[in-house]
Amino acid sequence: MAALLEVKDLKVQFSTLEGVVHAVNGVSFSVDEGKTLGIVGESGCGKSVTMLSVMRLIPEPPGRIVAGEVLFKNRNLFKLDKPAIQNLRGAEIAMVFQDPMTSLNPVLTIGQQISEALMVHEGMTKPGAVGRTLELLDLVGIPQAKERYNDFPHQFSGGMRQRVMIAMGLSCNPSILIADEPTTALDVTIQAQIVELTKKIQSHLGMSIIWITHDLGIVAEIADRVIVMYAGYIVEEADVYSIFENPVHPYTLSLQRSLPRVDSKRYERLSIIQGSPPDCIHLPRGCPFGPRCEYAIERCLQENPVLDAVGEGHRAACWVDARKRRAR
């Protein structure tokens, strides 16, 4: 069965005064119907740019999709005209952004903003859109939805604003919901509520989810498959169990070691990844993680490894095996 969304060899660059930023470098992955894909990595690794490119929301210029294709239900999104891609956004692929306060219009009520999407994409009348909006607000756990329909974004807490954004994303029953670090600005209690809400809604509606985050704890709870990105490359991809129990790439292992634990290893000192991510204008000759990698060999500094199979459904781009601490 064909994947619902398939990204093939995506490359994205940005022109700056300092030079060309190589933001995404040949990324390929797929998302199956009803499944959750987690995309993990440090800030600036290309997670958000990858998904903004899928939605064709990269500003051109300075951004430019250099190569690749995105197939959604066997349609190449890069070949759709502007009206077609605008009709697809929100209706079939929806996106929830990191900071709802910058995504919501401050001078329109939250009811107006959700209803507008329903009238534009679903062709609903205003009374019908209002009724559906109230149902959505109830679904995402907004108390007293009828009374809060006419409230403005600043009258909601951060967690409630994020619930409003999820309601807006779900308004047209999309096939895929892209969540771009939706819990980053929230405290841990509200984060847990948003994650549980998303899982509940996915179970209810059967949609696919792409969850972008730097938090491995959230990935462990919500994802079926995981992509680990570094410097615009995918460095490892596997099912969520393999990523945590059998990581191959040293970067994946380093991310795990920096995560607090509650098991028998909870007394171990948290490790840090030495150094800084590379300059994406002047990427290193070999593996981009090589200069920071404790397992690096000479080949790592000379030749960038390709993403290759290391097990069933498990791929990694590395010349060494972090599990065995030796060359593969």
N, C-alpha and C positions, 0 to 999 in steps of 0.2 A: 504494500500500500504506500502511495506517495506521501511525502511529508506535507504538512499544511503550509509551512514556510521553509524555504531553502535559500540560503545565502551562499553564493559561489564566488570565491576569489575576490572579495571586496577590497578595494584600495581607495583611500580617501586622503587628500592632501589639502593643506591650507597655505596660501601665499602670504608671507609677512615681509616686513622690511629687512629682517635678519636672514631670510631664506625660506625654503619650502619645508613646512612641517609635515612629516610623514606620519599622519595620525592613525591610519588603519592600513595594515600591510598584508593583504592577501588572506583575509579572514573567510573561512567556509564553515558552515554549520547548518543544522536543520532543526525544526521544531515539529513534533508530532501532535496530532489532534488530542486535546484534553490533557496534555502534559505540561510540566513546568520546567523551564530551562533557567538555571541560575548563571549569571555572568559576573565573575569575580575579578578583582584586581585593584591595585592602588589608583589613587586619583591621577588622571592624565594618561591612563593606559589604553584608552580608546573605547571603553565600554559604551558610554553615552553616544559618542560620535557614530559608532557602528549602528545603533538603533535609530538615531536621528536620520542617518543615511537611508535606512530601510524605509522610513516614513517620508523620505525626500524633503526633510526640513533643514538640511544643511544650507546656510546662506551662500549663494554663489554670485559674485565673489564674496569673501576670499576663499571659500571652500570649493572643492571640486572632486566629484566622484570620478576617479581616473580609470578604474576598471571594475569588472565584476557584473553580476546580475543577481536580482532578488526575485525568486519565484514564489508567488502566493496563489494557491489554488491553480497552479500551472500558468499563471499570468506573470509576465516580467514587468515588475512595477516601474523599472527604469524606462520602459517604452510607452507608458501611459501618458496621455496629454494632461495638462494642468487641471481641467475640470474633472477628469476621471480620477486622478489621485486625490483631489479635494473631496470627492464623493466617497472615496474609500476610507480616508482618515476619519476616525470616530465611528463610522458605521461598521466597518469590518475589522480594522485594526485601530485600537484606541491606546492612548498613552497617558500615564499618570506621572507628573513631574515631581522633582525633589521638593521644591518649595511652593506649596499651594498659594501662598500670598502673592507671588509674582506671576502665577498662572491664572488666578481668578481676577476678573475685572472688578476693581474696587468700587465702581459707581453703579453697578448692577446688582440686584439681589441674587442670591444663590438660586432661587426658584426660576428667575428669568434666564439665567445662564444655562441651566439644565434643560429647561423647556425649549430654548432656542434650538439646541441640537436635535431635539425630537421633531420639531416642526420642519427643520431644514432637511434632515436625513430620512425621517420616517413619514413626512408629509402629514403629520397630525394637525388637527385643529387646536386652537389655544386651550379650550376646555379639556380636550383629550390629553394634551401635553402636560397640563397642570396635574391632572389625576395620575398620570404615569410618573411624574416627578415626585409626587408625594409617596407613591409606592417605592420608588428607588431610595428616597431618604429613609423610609422605614427599613428597607432591606439592609442599608449600611449602618443602621443603628443610631440615626439622629433622633433624639427624643422630641416629642411634640412637633412632629414634622409640619403639620398644618400651620402652627403658629410661627415656625421658623422659616417658612417658605419665603417670606418677605424680608428676612434679615440680610444684612450685607456681610461680606467676608470678614471685616474687622470685628464683627460681633461674635465670631466663633473662635474657639481655642485652636491651637495648632493641630491637635488630633482630630477635632471635628471638621476643620477645613480639609484635612486629608481625606476624611470620609466623604465629604462633598465631592472632591475630585474623583474618588473611586465611583461614586454614584454617576457622575458625568461620564466617566469612561465606560460604564456599563449601560448607559441609557439606550444605546441602539443594539444591545446584545451582540457585541463584536466577537469574532472568532478568536482573536488574540488580544490580550491586554498586556501592554508593555509598562512595567512599573520601574521607573528610573529613581532608585534610591528613595522610595517614598517614606521611609521611616528614619532617615538620617537626622533630621532636626527634632525628633521626638524623644521623650524620655523612655526608659526601657519598658515601663508598664504599658504605655500607649503603643510602643512598637509591637509588643506581644499581642495587643488587641487588634492592631491593623493586620498583622500576619494571620491571626486566627480568622478574622473577618474575610480576608482574601481567600483562604483555604475553604471556608464555608461557602462563599459565593461561587468559587470554581466548581465545587462539588454539586452545587445547585444548578449551575448554568452549563457546565461541561466545556468551558472555554479553555484555551491554552494561555499560559502566562510566561512572559520573559521577565525575570526579576533581576535587575541590575543592582549590585551592592558591593561593598567592601567588607561586609560582615559575614564571616563564615558560619556564625551561629544561626543566622537567618536562613542561609543556604541549606544547612543541615536539616532544618525543620520543614522547608517548603519545596525544595527542588527534587526533580526526578533525575535530571542530568545537569552537569556543571561544566562550564567553560572557564578556564583560568587565562586571563589576558595579561600581557606585559609588553609595554612599548609598542602597542599597535599590533602585536602578534598573539595568536592563540598558542600558549605553551603547553597546555594539557586539557584534555576533554575526556570525561568518563561519566558513568552513572554516579550518583551521589555517594553510594556506599564505597565504591572503589576510590573515589577522591579522598575520602577520610581514612579508609583502612589500608589503602595500598597506593599512596601517592608516589609518582615516579620522578616528576620534575622537582629539582631543588627549590624552586620558587614556591611551588605549592606546599612543600614540606616546611619552608620557612614561614609561610603565612599561618600554617597550623600551629607552629611552635610559639607564635606570638599571641595565640588565643588562650585566655584563661580556661582552666579545666576544673572539673569537679570530681574526676575519677581518681584512681590511685596515683596519678602523676601530678596531682594538683599542687604538690609542694615543690615541684621543679621550678626553677627560675625561668621567667618568660624571656625568650630570646628576641633579639632585634635583627633586622636585615641591615647590615652595614652599608654605608654609601647612599647614593641617591639614584633615582631612575635616570636613564640616559637622556641626553638632549635629542629630541626627535627630529631636529634639523640635521644633526650630524650623528647618525646612529653608528655604533661601533661596527667594526668589520665583521666580527664573528657573532656569537650569540649575544643578544642585547643584555642578558642577565649575567654574562660571563664575568665582568669586572667585580660583581658583588657576590659571586657564587663561591662557597667554601669547597665545592667539589670540582671546580674548573680544572680542566687539563689543557694542554697546549692547543689542541684542536678546537676547543671552545672559543678561543680568542682569535682564531683564523677563519673559521667556517661556521655560518649560521645553520643549525640543524633544521630539517624539515619536520613537519608534524607527521609522525609515523605510528603505526599500530604497535602497541606493547602488550596487548591482551585483547580479549573479545570486547568490542565496543569501547576500547580504551586507547587513546592516542596521546603521545607526548613528543615535544620537540626538544630533545636533549641528547648529548653525546654520552652522558653518564647516567647511571641509575642511582638515584638518591637512596633507595632502599638498601642497595648493596655497597654503596660508596665506591663504585668502580665503573669503568667505561662499559657501555653496552656493546 
